[in-house]
Amino acid sequence: MNIHEYQAKQLFEKFGVASPKGIVASTAEEAGKAAREIGGPGLVVKAQVHAGGRGKGTFKNGFKGGVHVVDTPEQAEEIAGKMLGQTLVTHQTGPEGKLVSKVLIAKAVDITKEYYFAILFDRASSSHAIIASTEGGMNIEEVAEKTPEKISKEFVNPAIGLQPYQCRKVASSLGLKGPLANQAVKLFTALWNLYLKADCSLVEINPLAITTDGQVVALDAKFNFDDSALYRQKDVMAMRDTTEEDPREVAASEFGLNYIGLDGNIACLVNGAGL
């Protein structure tokens, strides 16, 4: 199960992860009100869909970009009006695109450096792993292919969890020192608590940013959750947006079945446990 960016911010706030303030809006008027509450100049209007590449995407109405920087509530309201109710096409949505029913209004930040940080379950080692890179704001698969030396990996023993020395080690691998390293360690610890207590299978921060005023903040996030543990995550389940999912998979889940939609006209019916 995936969640929207504005929902990720709600989890950040709950677990004490430093992140710029943001307010979700369902109408252009709500977007303007949110912009006034946050205060400008320097605001970002971001279309909320379960897909990457929003900034370079194009709406089917011809409007370009699912992420825009504005300075006034009036501009935020205008931009939101061009996004809401429209279909955004990105390199991840496919040509059919995704309908935008909500936008996030957030405070823009001035950035000096971007990093990549993720916590995930590594099946090969049967442990959790932290992936970090100095090349933030980029596709991590591309970084792994072209400059793998810029990626560090730290395994976490499930029995004892993430240790303070490991947080310091990861911060050091990113070249962070002094107050920045201390902030990073605090943020990594908060993200680990979120990952563990919310039964996540992935928490990806891209980018993790250093601001011009010396703050370490999580700007954008991607979450995946362990579907087998959702029965005990009522708050997370409440965040599910079935309009962003394959209708066939949604229908199957209502009967406790796992269904993966594939192209073509050949079906596979499989069973587990070696049967």
N, C-alpha and C positions, 0 to 999 in steps of 0.2 A: 504494500500500500504506500502511495506517495501523498504528500501534502503540498499545499501552496506556500509560497514565500511568506505571506503575511501570517500564516499559521506557524511557520518556523520561528518567526519573530515572537509569537506568543510563547512558544516553548523556551526560547532564549530568555525571555523576561522571567519565566517561572523558575529557571535553573540558574539565573544570574550570569548569563553569557553576555558580555558587552557587545552592543549592537545599536546603530542609530535608531532613533524613534521612528515608528511608522504606524499609519492608521489605514485600515482598509475602507474602501468606498464602493457602493453598488450603483450609484448614480453620479452624474456630473455635479449636482448640487452638493452631495455628500463629499465629493472630492475637494470642492472649494472650501467647505467648512473644515475639513481635515487640514488643508493647507493653512488656513487661518490659525487653527489650534497649534500646529507645529511651529509656525512662524517662518518667514523667509527673510531675505532671498536665499536661494540655494535649496531647491526642493526637487525630488525625483518622482515622476509618475511612471509606474511600472505595471504593465498588463499582467494579470495573474492567470497563467495556464501551466499545465504540467508539461513543459517543454523548455529546452534551452535555446539559445540563439535569439531571444526576444528582441534584443537591441537592433539586430540586423534584419529582423523579420519585416514583412509587408502585409498590411491588411487588404482583404479582398475589395474594400472600398477605395483602394489606392493610397491610403495614408501609410506612410513609411515609418517603421520603428515602433517597437513595443515598449521602449524605455526612452523617456524624454526628461531633460532638465529644464525646470522653469523657475521663475523668481517671484511670481505673485499668485494669490489664490485665483484670480481671474484666468490666468494662463493655465493653472492646474485644472480648472473647471472646463476650459475649452479643449485641452488635450484629452482629458478623460472622456468628454463627450464624443470624441472621434474614435475612441477605443471601445467603449462599452457597447455591447450588443453587436460587435463586429467580429469577423473571423480573421485571426492572425495566422499567417503561414510562415513557418521557420524551417530550417534544415532538419529539425527533429519532428515536426508535426506531419510532414508529408504534404502533398498538394491539397489535401482536403482541409488542412488547417484546424484550428481550435477556436471555439467561441469564447470571447472574453466577457465574463459577467461581473468581474470585480477588478479594481485597480488598487495598487498600494501607493499611498502618498508617504514618502519618507524624506528625512533630512539628508541632503547631500553632504558629503565630506570631502575635504581636500586630502589627497593621498600622496604620500612620498614613496611608498613601496607596497607591492602586492605579493602575497604568498598563497600557497595551496596547503590545505590541511584536511585530513580525513581520518575517521575511525571506522573500521569495518571488520567483519568477521572473515578471517582467512581460513578457508576450508583445507587448504593444503597442509597447514601447520596445526590445524584444530585449535587455533587461538585467535585472539583479537589482534589487530595490527593498526598502527598509526602510520599514515603515509604523509610525508611533508615535502614541500619543494619551494625553492626560492622563485620559481616561475609561476606566480599566481596570475589569475585572470586568463589563463590559457587552457586549452584542452589537455588534460593530464595524460591522455593516451598518446598525444602527439609529443609531449615532453619525454615520455618514457621511450618512444621510438627514436627520437632524434638526439636527445641529451639525457640519457638515463642516469648519468653521474650527478645530475641536479636533483635527484629524488632520493630521500632517505626513508628507511622503513624500520620501525621499532615494534617488536612483538610484545604482547601483553599476556601474561599468564592468567587464565580465567580464574584460577584458584585464589590469587592474591590481588588481582586488579592492577590498575595503573599506579606506579610508584612515583613519588616526587622526583627522584633522580632521573627517571625516564622523561618526565616533562622538561627538566633542565637540559637533558641531552638533546631533545628535539628542538628546543629553543636555540641551543648552541649550533645545531646543524643548519639553522636558518640565519645564523649570524647575528642573533639578537643578544644584546648585553645590557647589564645594569637594569634600570627601571623598565625598559622594554621587555627584557627577559622575564622579570618578575610578573609583569602584566600577562605575558604569554603563558607562563606556568599556571597562573590563576584561571585564565580562559580555557586552557587545555583540560584542567581539572574539572571545570564546570561542564565542559562538553562531554567528558567521560561520564560524569554523573548522569547527564541527560541521556546519553547513548545507552547506559546500563539500565536505568530506571524506567525508560520509555520502551524498552525491548526493541531497540533499533538494530538493523543489520548494516546500516550505513548512515553516517553523518559526514557530509562533505561541505567544507567551507571554501568557496572559491569566488572571490578572493577573501583571504584573511589580510587585513590592511593595517598599515601604519599611517596615521594621519599626521598632518603638518604640526599639530599641537601635541604630538607624542603619545597618542592613544593607540592601543591595539584593539581592533574591533572586527567582528564577523559581519561582512557586508552581504553576502549571498549564500544561501544554503540549499542543499539537497538532502532529503531524508528518505530512507527506506525502512520499513518496519517488518519485523518477523510476524508473518501472517498467523503462525501457529500460536503466538502469544497475545494476539489482539483481544481474545476473550477477557483478559484481565486489564486491558488498557481502554477503559470506557471513554476517557477524555480524548484519546487518540482516535478511536473509532468514530467519535462525533465529528472529527475533522474530515472524514471521508467524503470526497466529491465524486459521486458515481457518474456525473456528466462528463468527467475527464477519462473515464475508463471504457473499454470495449464492452458494448451492451451484452455481448454473448458471455463475457467473463462475469459480468454483474449478475446475469440471470443464473449462471451455474453456481455462483457463490451463495445464492439464496437457498440452494439445496445441499450445501456443504460440499460441492464439487469443485475441483480445480480444473479450469479450462484455459488453454492458451490459444488465442486466435492466430491462425497461420494463413498465408496466401495459398492459392491453388484449390484443387477439388478432391484431394486425397486426404482422408481422415485417419488419425491414429488413435486407437483405444488401447491404453496400456495400464498395467497394474504393477504394484511394487512388491517388496518382500520376496523377490525371486520367483514369484508365481507366473 
